[in-house]
Amino acid sequence: MPELRMHDLRHSFASALVNSGRSIYEVKQLLGHSKITTTERYAHLSQQTLLDATDAAAKATGITVSE
């Protein structure tokens, strides 16, 4: 896979961690970043993770969301 770079693997690793529920602070430490803003550029939330977070907020507040 000549097109695969280590940099790509770092992005995938960071994204997999945050989408599995690990905190951005944990990811920051694992990647060895000195600034959280760098980690934020690496960790990409999936659409499903964002929808799950919205559902959790709605459930916590008692709001019913119809599809």
N, CA, C and O of each residue as an XYZ file, in Angstrom:
268
protein
N       0.842     -1.180      0.000
C       0.000      0.000      0.000
C       0.893      1.251      0.000
O       1.062      1.896      1.035
N       1.437      1.575     -1.115
C       2.380      2.706     -1.181
C       1.749      4.061     -0.885
O       2.451      4.991     -0.488
N       0.449      4.190     -1.070
C      -0.209      5.478     -0.829
C      -0.502      5.723      0.655
O      -0.882      6.833      1.029
N      -0.336      4.730      1.485
C      -0.595      4.853      2.923
C       0.595      5.499      3.621
O       1.741      5.087      3.445
N       0.295      6.520      4.417
C       1.353      7.220      5.157
C       1.111      7.066      6.657
O      -0.025      6.857      7.085
N       2.160      7.169      7.445
C       2.051      7.095      8.901
C       1.093      8.181      9.405
O       0.326      7.962     10.342
N       1.152      9.333      8.778
C       0.277     10.450      9.145
C      -1.198     10.046      9.034
O      -2.006     10.406      9.891
N      -1.547      9.302      7.984
C      -2.922      8.830      7.802
C      -3.333      7.900      8.938
O      -4.464      7.953      9.421
N      -2.402      7.049      9.358
C      -2.698      6.117     10.444
C      -2.931      6.858     11.758
O      -3.763      6.437     12.562
N      -2.215      7.946     11.985
C      -2.410      8.745     13.198
C      -3.815      9.362     13.213
O      -4.466      9.401     14.257
N      -4.276      9.840     12.059
C      -5.635     10.391     11.963
C      -6.669      9.296     12.240
O      -7.624      9.506     12.987
N      -6.468      8.137     11.634
C      -7.405      7.025     11.837
C      -7.429      6.583     13.295
O      -8.495      6.329     13.856
N      -6.257      6.491     13.904
C      -6.129      6.103     15.308
C      -6.872      7.091     16.206
O      -7.643      6.688     17.076
N      -6.635      8.384     15.990
C      -7.283      9.420     16.803
C      -8.799      9.390     16.626
O      -9.543      9.487     17.601
N      -9.248      9.259     15.401
C     -10.689      9.243     15.134
C     -11.352      8.013     15.736
O     -12.441      8.105     16.302
N     -10.700      6.864     15.614
C     -11.251      5.638     16.194
C     -11.386      5.774     17.708
O     -12.378      5.332     18.288
N     -10.402      6.379     18.340
C     -10.457      6.545     19.791
C     -11.607      7.448     20.222
O     -12.378      7.076     21.107
N     -11.740      8.634     19.613
C     -12.806      9.542     20.058
C     -14.181      8.993     19.714
O     -15.139      9.222     20.452
N     -14.293      8.268     18.599
C     -15.587      7.701     18.232
C     -15.963      6.497     19.083
O     -17.121      6.078     19.097
N     -14.982      5.941     19.795
C     -15.292      4.838     20.709
C     -15.506      5.334     22.141
O     -15.703      4.541     23.061
N     -15.463      6.658     22.311
C     -15.784      7.222     23.616
C     -14.603      7.694     24.444
O     -14.798      8.162     25.566
N     -13.381      7.589     23.928
C     -12.220      8.075     24.667
C     -12.181      9.592     24.598
O     -12.609     10.181     23.606
N     -11.679     10.216     25.630
C     -11.661     11.675     25.673
C     -10.557     12.243     24.780
O      -9.568     11.572     24.486
N     -10.746     13.466     24.365
C      -9.752     14.154     23.547
C      -8.433     14.296     24.317
O      -7.356     14.325     23.723
N      -8.537     14.381     25.640
C      -7.339     14.495     26.473
C      -6.530     13.194     26.467
O      -5.299     13.220     26.455
N      -7.231     12.065     26.474
C      -6.537     10.779     26.376
C      -5.837     10.652     25.029
O      -4.690     10.212     24.956
N      -6.532     11.037     23.971
C      -5.970     10.959     22.625
C      -4.746     11.874     22.516
O      -3.738     11.504     21.914
N      -4.843     13.064     23.098
C      -3.727     14.013     23.102
C      -2.485     13.363     23.691
O      -1.395     13.462     23.127
N      -2.654     12.703     24.818
C      -1.517     12.052     25.485
C      -0.959     10.910     24.641
O       0.256     10.754     24.515
N      -1.853     10.119     24.067
C      -1.408      8.971     23.271
C      -0.655      9.395     22.014
O       0.291      8.726     21.597
N      -1.070     10.494     21.420
C      -0.397     10.976     20.213
C       0.832     11.830     20.527
O       1.632     12.126     19.639
N       0.978     12.221     21.787
C       2.129     13.004     22.187
C       2.063     14.470     21.799
O       3.091     15.135     21.664
N       0.849     14.968     21.620
C       0.693     16.381     21.273
C       0.865     17.253     22.507
O       0.477     16.866     23.609
N       1.446     18.425     22.320
C       1.589     19.350     23.444
C       0.360     20.251     23.572
O       0.098     20.796     24.644
N      -0.390     20.407     22.486
C      -1.575     21.274     22.497
C      -2.812     20.490     22.062
O      -2.766     19.691     21.127
N      -3.901     20.737     22.754
C      -5.158     20.061     22.444
C      -5.666     20.442     21.050
O      -6.347     19.649     20.400
N      -5.340     21.641     20.598
C      -5.795     22.077     19.267
C      -5.201     21.208     18.158
O      -5.838     20.992     17.127
N      -4.004     20.719     18.369
C      -3.411     19.806     17.384
C      -4.201     18.511     17.342
O      -4.504     17.997     16.266
N      -4.530     17.990     18.501
C      -5.309     16.742     18.580
C      -6.672     16.920     17.931
O      -7.163     16.007     17.267
N      -7.282     18.068     18.113
C      -8.592     18.325     17.512
C      -8.541     18.228     15.989
O      -9.528     17.850     15.359
N      -7.412     18.564     15.401
C      -7.277     18.460     13.947
C      -7.126     17.007     13.503
O      -7.400     16.684     12.347
N      -6.700     16.141     14.393
C      -6.504     14.732     14.074
C      -7.763     13.888     14.300
O      -8.026     12.942     13.558
N      -8.523     14.233     15.313
C      -9.655     13.401     15.734
C     -10.945     13.901     15.096
O     -11.407     15.005     15.386
N     -11.510     13.093     14.241
C     -12.726     13.471     13.515
C     -13.906     12.642     14.014
O     -13.884     11.412     13.961
N     -14.925     13.328     14.492
C     -16.117     12.630     14.977
C     -16.960     12.168     13.793
O     -17.161     12.909     12.831
N     -17.441     10.950     13.878
C     -18.318     10.435     12.823
C     -19.723     11.008     12.999
O     -20.092     11.471     14.078
N     -20.476     10.965     11.941
C     -21.865     11.436     11.990
C     -22.662     10.630     13.018
O     -23.497     11.182     13.733
N     -22.401      9.329     13.088
C     -23.127      8.480     14.040
C     -22.803      8.866     15.478
O     -23.696      8.882     16.325
N     -21.552      9.175     15.767
C     -21.161      9.603     17.114
C     -21.893     10.877     17.494
O     -22.360     11.014     18.624
N     -21.996     11.814     16.555
C     -22.701     13.066     16.824
C     -24.192     12.831     17.036
O     -24.801     13.454     17.906
N     -24.784     11.936     16.247
C     -26.203     11.607     16.431
C     -26.435     10.931     17.788
O     -27.420     11.218     18.468
N     -25.537     10.045     18.169
C     -25.647      9.381     19.471
C     -25.570     10.395     20.614
O     -26.298     10.282     21.600
N     -24.686     11.385     20.475
C     -24.552     12.423     21.500
C     -25.830     13.253     21.591
O     -26.268     13.606     22.686
N     -26.416     13.559     20.458
C     -27.673     14.303     20.436
C     -28.789     13.503     21.093
O     -29.575     14.046     21.868
N     -28.858     12.219     20.784
C     -29.861     11.356     21.407
C     -29.676     11.282     22.916
O     -30.653     11.298     23.665
N     -28.429     11.202     23.365
C     -28.145     11.139     24.798
C     -28.571     12.439     25.486
O     -29.105     12.405     26.594
N     -28.339     13.568     24.843
C     -28.747     14.856     25.415
C     -30.266     14.948     25.485
O     -30.821     15.423     26.476
N     -30.929     14.494     24.438
C     -32.393     14.519     24.430
C     -32.954     13.613     25.530
O     -33.891     13.990     26.235
N     -32.388     12.443     25.667
C     -32.842     11.513     26.702
C     -32.626     12.107     28.094
O     -33.496     11.994     28.958
N     -31.479     12.734     28.312
C     -31.156     13.313     29.626
C     -32.103     14.453     29.997
O     -32.369     14.690     31.176
N     -32.605     15.150     28.990
C     -33.496     16.284     29.253
C     -34.968     15.898     29.132
O     -35.847     16.718     29.397
N     -35.238     14.666     28.737
C     -36.615     14.215     28.621
C     -37.299     14.634     27.339
O     -38.519     14.517     27.220
N     -36.538     15.118     26.386
C     -37.096     15.562     25.107
C     -37.291     14.351     24.213
O     -36.412     13.494     24.120
N     -38.435     14.279     23.561
C     -38.711     13.222     22.624
C     -38.433     13.726     21.223
O     -38.977     14.746     20.800
N     -37.589     13.011     20.510
C     -37.245     13.385     19.135
C     -37.890     12.370     18.212
O     -37.621     11.172     18.297
N     -38.747     12.865     17.327
C     -39.393     11.945     16.379
C     -38.612     11.952     15.087
O     -38.059     12.974     14.683
N     -38.571     10.793     14.440
C     -37.813     10.640     13.193
C     -38.698     10.850     12.010
O     -38.239     10.762     10.872
